[in-house]
Amino acid sequence: MRRNPVHTIRWRKSSHSGDSSNCVEIATTPTAVLIRDSKDASGPRLGLSPTAWAAFLAHLTQ
């Protein structure tokens, strides 16, 4: 996966999280959906293809 400059990535979290920093955040790029822990914003990130992300969400809603 090609890396995107960090400054161009817009991270977001669920509105149900409020001001909590104990959340999962996601960011989308043209080629991936990135996932990180809001408690460690500079820590590791998990990258999924858009197809894998859609399958993950479909599994959650079953």
QUISUL-V15562 format. One record per run of one state. SS is the DSSP state (hx for helix, st for strand, lp for the rest). FROM is the first residue (numbers start at 0). LEN is the number of residues. If there is no record, write none. Layout:
SS_FROM_LEN ; SS_FROM_LEN
This chain:
lp_0_5 ; hx_5_3 ; lp_8_3 ; st_11_1 ; lp_12_2 ; hx_14_3 ; lp_17_6 ; st_23_5 ; lp_28_4 ; st_32_5 ; hx_37_3 ; lp_40_5 ; st_45_3 ; lp_48_1 ; hx_49_11 ; lp_60_2
